[in-house]
Amino acid sequence: MKKILSLILALSVVKLIIHFIGNQNYGFHRDELLHLSVSEHLDWGYFEFPPFIALAGKLSHFLFGYSLFGMRLFPTLAGITILILTCLIAIEIGGRKKAVLLSGVLILVFIPFYRNHLLFQPVAFDQLFWTLSFYYLVRFLKTEAHKYLLLLGISLAIGFLNKYTIVILIVAILIGLLVTQKGKIIKNKWLYSTGFISFCMVLPNLIWQMQHHFPVLKHFQKLNEKQLDEIGTFDFILDQLHSPFTFIIAIIGLITIFFDVEIKKYKAIGITFLVVFFAMWILKSKTYYFYAIYPVVFAFGAYKVEKMLLTKNVVFYSLVSFLVLISVYFIPEAIPVLPIEKYVDFKKIKPNSEGRYILTGDYADMFGWEEQVKIIDSVYQTLSDKEKKECIILAENYGEAGALTVLGEKYNLPKPVCSHGSFWLWGTGTTSGEITITLGIEKEIIEKVFEEYQLIKIIHHKYAIEEENNIPIYLCKKTKIKLKKIWPSFESHVFD
């Protein structure tokens, strides 16, 4: 057992080292800036997500301040815990050293997890709570001990407070248990006790949603209009093939659950997998939502591969080596282990006619924020003390407002005003707004709101995403419209 624990530790250290290198490069991502910003306003919910990420952000700020590496340590630790839990699941179902090794390696070589466990977003924690829930489900199916059913419910409840997509998993697990255990699970009093405790845990968030007219439904509707409608009928399925070798082992794991007589007690997990898959496919979910279910089938796949290659060490270790080697090339695309100049050379990206390098969305979204805040600060410092007391900084979107909140802390800038997303909840601030510095607001709107305005600068950045290029900064005076008066009317447009 000591050798197995040492193996798990070694695999965890490898993942930590890769993230140690990558987590420090580039800058804050737009979404990370939002998640850290909401941590300054702890509540039972937000327009875009439940409260867990804000609590994690508050803890991160307490321990590390607004440190890029410190903040990204949290999703990385979630990813390492997923690796450990996957290995433990393999052990629980009867796997030995080879199954543990392959389980951990599958987490290491599944390229999307590097992105997921890099960014400070609910995604990494969502995958953690899914994997933890499956671990307790395996323990419950193996031992029938009621405490594991209770722990499963608690894991799902905390997962709900992190990301609402876990509702699909809750329904799928119930279907899996009902199909495989039938009346036995229905008569289990612990199921109802667990359900009651879990419901009490999520109730404050449900009340918050009700008080704010269920913004989660508005958010999903807007997401559906902007993104999900563009997803083709078979895109969700085809996207699973982007990591073909790990996908094959995942399918081996799924088949094993249904047809290996030695682990037939875990058939509820196979049914859960299928229900989640078809539910997400029908709902046109984003592909990465489904990645949360892969660790458990990785463990079952590793268990089966170990059995198939029990006496074929050369074949087994060749397979492991192949998986590791083939993944190395793709790691820089998922986590910034290379400085940006070297990454551009690595990918052979050439500048366009404007001198800009078109990066992937996630990487491009890590650039430009510091420059925006520096320019805003330079304008703010030109104001007199009296003007500073009357000044508000008005941002166009949550990324810009998040940058002013997080990166603006070291400049001692006032908190920004923004009507985008959850920033709308925090209103127009305490100053009059007779002096306003705007970031990203277009001239047509400026003209309607202010009598006097001066264009200070148009911001360009060779690596930043398109929507954060060519954005204006204005210094405005003498408002025609009182922002506080019209602020309530913006609520219906927070996701525009």
WODA-V576248 format. One record per residue. RES is the residue in one small letter. PHI is phi as a letter, one per 30 degrees, with the letter a starting at -180 (999 if undefined). OMEGA is omega in radians with two decimals (none if undefined). NEAR is the number of other ideal C-beta (glycine too) atoms within 10 Angstrom. Layout:
<<RES;PHI;OMEGA;NEAR> <RES;PHI;OMEGA;NEAR>>
//
This chain:
<<m;999;3.13;6> <k;d;3.13;6> <k;d;3.14;9> <i;d;3.11;18> <l;d;3.10;12> <s;d;3.12;10> <l;d;3.11;16> <i;d;3.12;21> <l;d;-3.13;11> <a;d;3.11;11> <l;d;3.13;22> <s;d;3.14;20> <v;d;3.11;12> <v;d;3.13;16> <k;d;3.13;21> <l;d;-3.12;17> <i;d;3.13;10> <i;d;3.13;19> <h;d;3.10;23> <f;e;3.12;15> <i;d;-3.02;14> <g;d;-3.04;22> <n;d;-3.04;24> <q;c;-3.03;13> <n;d;-3.13;18> <y;i;-3.09;21> <g;b;3.10;20> <f;d;3.02;26> <h;d;3.13;25> <r;e;-3.10;23> <d;d;3.09;21> <e;d;3.12;27> <l;d;3.09;24> <l;d;-3.06;30> <h;d;3.07;25> <l;d;3.14;25> <s;d;-3.12;26> <v;d;3.13;27> <s;d;3.07;23> <e;d;-3.13;15> <h;b;-3.08;14> <l;e;-3.12;11> <d;a;-3.14;14> <w;d;3.10;18> <g;a;3.11;23> <y;b;-3.08;25> <f;d;-3.02;20> <e;c;-2.99;20> <f;a;3.07;23> <p;d;-2.93;25> <p;d;-2.98;19> <f;e;-3.06;19> <i;d;3.11;29> <a;d;3.10;23> <l;d;3.08;15> <a;d;3.11;22> <g;d;3.10;24> <k;d;3.12;16> <l;d;3.11;12> <s;d;-3.13;21> <h;d;3.13;18> <f;d;-3.08;9> <l;d;-2.95;12> <f;b;-2.97;15> <g;i;3.08;12> <y;d;3.12;19> <s;c;3.14;13> <l;d;-3.11;19> <f;d;-3.13;13> <g;d;3.14;15> <m;d;-3.12;25> <r;d;3.09;26> <l;d;-3.09;19> <f;d;3.08;20> <p;d;3.09;26> <t;d;3.09;23> <l;d;3.05;16> <a;d;3.12;21> <g;d;3.11;25> <i;d;3.09;21> <t;d;3.06;18> <i;d;3.10;26> <l;e;-3.13;26> <i;d;-3.13;21> <l;d;3.11;24> <t;d;3.08;27> <c;d;-3.14;30> <l;d;3.08;19> <i;d;3.10;29> <a;e;3.10;31> <i;d;-3.10;18> <e;e;-3.07;17> <i;d;3.04;25> <g;j;3.12;14> <g;d;3.10;25> <r;c;-3.00;14> <k;e;-3.11;13> <k;d;3.13;21> <a;d;3.10;25> <v;d;3.13;26> <l;d;-3.10;23> <l;d;3.10;27> <s;e;3.13;33> <g;d;-3.14;26> <v;d;3.13;24> <l;d;3.05;30> <i;d;-3.12;26> <l;d;-3.04;21> <v;c;3.07;22> <f;d;-2.93;23> <i;e;-3.13;19> <p;e;-3.12;19> <f;d;3.12;27> <y;d;3.08;25> <r;d;-3.10;22> <n;d;-3.08;24> <h;c;3.03;31> <l;c;-2.97;26> <l;d;3.11;23> <f;d;-3.12;29> <q;b;3.08;20> <p;d;-3.01;24> <v;e;-3.10;27> <a;d;-3.13;27> <f;d;3.05;24> <d;d;3.11;25> <q;d;3.11;28> <l;d;-3.09;25> <f;d;3.02;26> <w;d;-3.10;27> <t;d;3.10;27> <l;d;3.12;22> <s;d;3.11;27> <f;d;3.10;27> <y;d;3.13;23> <y;d;3.08;20> <l;d;3.07;26> <v;e;3.13;26> <r;d;3.13;19> <f;d;-3.13;20> <l;d;-3.12;22> <k;d;-3.00;15> <t;c;-3.03;11> <e;h;3.09;13> <a;d;-3.04;12> <h;d;-3.09;15> <k;d;-3.13;12> <y;d;3.04;19> <l;d;3.09;23> <l;d;3.14;18> <l;d;3.06;19> <l;d;-3.14;23> <g;d;3.13;24> <i;d;3.11;18> <s;d;3.13;22> <l;d;-3.14;25> <a;d;3.10;24> <i;d;3.09;20> <g;d;3.09;28> <f;d;3.13;23> <l;d;3.08;23> <n;c;-3.10;23> <k;a;-3.00;22> <y;d;-3.12;19> <t;d;-3.14;22> <i;d;3.05;23> <v;e;3.11;13> <i;d;3.13;21> <l;d;3.14;24> <i;e;3.13;19> <v;d;-3.10;14> <a;d;3.12;23> <i;d;3.12;22> <l;d;3.10;16> <i;d;3.13;17> <g;e;3.14;24> <l;d;-3.14;22> <l;d;-3.12;15> <v;d;-3.02;14> <t;c;-3.10;19> <q;c;3.07;17> <k;h;-3.05;10> <g;d;-3.09;8> <k;d;-3.12;11> <i;d;3.13;17> <i;d;-3.13;11> <k;d;-3.10;9> <n;d;-3.10;16> <k;d;-3.12;8> <w;d;3.09;16> <l;d;-3.10;18> <y;d;3.07;10> <s;d;3.10;14> <t;d;3.12;20> <g;d;-3.14;16> <f;d;3.13;11> <i;d;3.14;13> <s;d;3.12;20> <f;d;3.11;13> <c;d;-3.13;10> <m;d;-3.07;16> <v;c;-3.06;18> <l;e;3.14;12> <p;e;3.11;14> <n;d;3.11;21> <l;d;3.09;15> <i;d;3.11;12> <w;d;3.12;17> <q;e;-3.13;17> <m;d;-3.14;10> <q;d;-3.11;10> <h;c;3.03;17> <h;i;3.06;10> <f;h;3.09;13> <p;d;3.12;22> <v;e;3.13;17> <l;d;3.10;10> <k;d;-3.14;16> <h;d;3.13;18> <f;d;3.12;15> <q;d;-3.14;12> <k;d;3.09;15> <l;d;3.14;15> <n;d;-3.13;14> <e;d;-3.02;11> <k;d;-2.97;11> <q;b;-2.95;11> <l;d;3.11;14> <d;d;-3.14;9> <e;d;-3.12;10> <i;d;3.13;17> <g;d;-3.06;9> <t;e;-3.06;9> <f;c;-3.13;9> <d;d;-3.11;12> <f;e;-3.14;20> <i;d;-3.09;12> <l;d;3.14;11> <d;d;3.13;16> <q;d;-3.09;18> <l;d;-3.14;9> <h;d;3.04;12> <s;c;-2.91;20> <p;d;-3.04;9> <f;d;3.06;15> <t;d;3.12;24> <f;d;3.13;16> <i;d;3.14;12> <i;d;3.07;24> <a;d;3.11;23> <i;d;3.05;13> <i;e;3.12;19> <g;d;3.14;28> <l;d;3.12;20> <i;d;3.13;15> <t;d;-3.13;23> <i;e;-3.07;27> <f;d;-2.94;15> <f;b;3.08;12> <d;d;-3.05;17> <v;d;-3.11;5> <e;d;3.13;11> <i;b;-3.12;21> <k;d;3.13;12> <k;d;-3.09;14> <y;c;-3.07;25> <k;d;3.11;17> <a;e;3.13;24> <i;d;3.09;28> <g;d;3.11;23> <i;d;3.10;19> <t;e;3.13;29> <f;e;-3.09;24> <l;d;3.12;15> <v;d;3.12;19> <v;d;-3.11;24> <f;e;-3.07;19> <f;d;3.10;11> <a;d;-3.14;18> <m;d;3.10;19> <w;d;-3.12;17> <i;d;-3.12;9> <l;d;-3.11;16> <k;h;3.14;17> <s;d;3.00;18> <k;d;-3.05;17> <t;e;-3.04;16> <y;d;3.04;15> <y;d;-3.06;20> <f;d;-3.12;20> <y;d;-3.11;21> <a;d;-3.09;27> <i;c;-3.08;24> <y;d;-3.08;28> <p;e;-3.09;27> <v;d;3.12;30> <v;d;2.98;27> <f;d;-3.12;29> <a;d;3.12;32> <f;d;3.09;30> <g;d;3.11;28> <a;d;3.09;29> <y;e;-3.10;30> <k;d;3.13;22> <v;d;3.09;24> <e;d;3.13;21> <k;d;-3.10;16> <m;d;-3.06;12> <l;c;-3.02;17> <l;e;-3.10;11> <t;c;-3.10;6> <k;c;-3.07;11> <n;d;-3.10;10> <v;d;3.14;8> <v;d;-3.10;12> <f;d;-3.08;18> <y;d;3.01;13> <s;d;3.10;12> <l;d;3.14;17> <v;d;-3.14;18> <s;d;3.12;11> <f;d;-3.14;12> <l;d;-3.13;18> <v;d;-3.06;13> <l;d;-3.08;10> <i;d;-3.13;13> <s;d;-3.03;19> <v;e;-3.10;9> <y;d;-3.01;10> <f;d;-3.09;14> <i;e;3.14;18> <p;d;3.11;16> <e;d;-3.05;18> <a;c;-3.12;22> <i;b;-2.99;24> <p;d;3.09;23> <v;d;3.11;19> <l;c;2.96;18> <p;e;-2.99;11> <i;e;-3.14;18> <e;d;3.13;9> <k;d;3.11;11> <y;d;3.12;20> <v;d;3.09;18> <d;d;-3.13;11> <f;e;-3.12;12> <k;c;3.13;15> <k;h;3.13;6> <i;d;-3.14;14> <k;c;3.11;8> <p;d;3.08;11> <n;d;-3.06;10> <s;d;3.12;5> <e;c;-3.12;9> <g;i;-3.13;8> <r;c;3.06;16> <y;c;-3.09;20> <i;d;-3.14;12> <l;c;3.00;21> <t;d;-3.06;13> <g;e;-3.10;10> <d;d;3.14;19> <y;d;-3.14;22> <a;d;-3.12;23> <d;d;3.10;24> <m;c;-3.07;22> <f;b;3.00;22> <g;j;-3.05;24> <w;d;-3.13;25> <e;d;3.14;13> <e;d;3.10;17> <q;e;-3.08;25> <v;d;3.12;24> <k;d;-3.14;12> <i;d;3.09;16> <i;e;3.13;27> <d;d;-3.14;18> <s;d;3.09;13> <v;d;-3.11;19> <y;d;-3.10;20> <q;d;3.08;10> <t;d;-3.11;11> <l;d;3.03;15> <s;d;3.13;10> <d;e;3.13;6> <k;d;3.14;9> <e;d;3.11;14> <k;d;3.14;14> <k;d;-3.14;14> <e;c;-2.95;15> <c;d;2.89;25> <i;b;3.06;22> <i;c;-3.01;28> <l;c;-3.11;27> <a;c;-3.07;25> <e;d;-3.10;20> <n;b;-3.03;20> <y;d;3.09;26> <g;d;3.13;27> <e;d;3.10;30> <a;d;3.10;29> <g;d;3.11;29> <a;d;3.13;27> <l;d;3.11;29> <t;d;-3.00;26> <v;d;-3.11;26> <l;d;3.12;23> <g;d;-3.13;23> <e;d;-3.09;16> <k;d;3.08;11> <y;c;-3.11;14> <n;i;3.09;8> <l;d;3.04;19> <p;d;3.13;17> <k;d;-3.06;19> <p;d;3.01;25> <v;c;-3.10;23> <c;a;-3.14;28> <s;c;-3.08;23> <h;c;3.08;22> <g;i;-3.06;24> <s;d;3.10;22> <f;d;3.11;26> <w;e;-3.10;21> <l;e;-2.99;16> <w;c;2.92;17> <g;i;-2.98;13> <t;c;3.11;19> <g;i;-3.02;17> <t;c;-3.11;9> <t;c;-3.04;16> <s;d;-3.10;16> <g;i;3.07;21> <e;d;2.98;15> <i;c;-3.09;22> <t;b;2.98;25> <i;c;-3.10;26> <t;c;3.11;28> <l;b;3.08;25> <g;i;3.14;21> <i;d;-3.07;22> <e;d;-3.03;12> <k;d;-3.12;12> <e;e;3.14;7> <i;d;3.12;13> <i;e;-3.09;18> <e;d;-3.12;12> <k;d;-2.99;9> <v;c;-3.02;20> <f;b;3.07;22> <e;d;-3.14;10> <e;b;3.10;9> <y;a;-3.12;18> <q;b;3.06;12> <l;d;-3.10;11> <i;c;-3.06;17> <k;a;2.92;14> <i;c;-3.03;10> <i;d;3.04;19> <h;b;3.06;15> <h;a;-3.00;19> <k;d;3.14;16> <y;c;-3.01;20> <a;d;-3.14;23> <i;d;-3.02;20> <e;e;-3.06;10> <e;d;3.07;15> <e;c;3.02;24> <n;c;-3.11;18> <n;h;3.13;11> <i;c;-3.04;22> <p;c;2.95;17> <i;c;3.14;21> <y;c;2.92;22> <l;c;-2.99;20> <c;b;3.13;23> <k;b;3.06;15> <k;h;-3.12;12> <t;d;3.02;17> <k;d;-3.07;9> <i;b;3.10;11> <k;d;-3.05;12> <l;d;-3.12;19> <k;d;-3.09;12> <k;d;-3.08;9> <i;c;-3.06;12> <w;e;-3.13;14> <p;e;-3.09;10> <s;d;-3.13;9> <f;d;-3.05;14> <e;e;-3.10;15> <s;d;-3.09;10> <h;b;-3.03;11> <v;d;-3.13;21> <f;c;3.12;18> <d;d;none;11>>
//
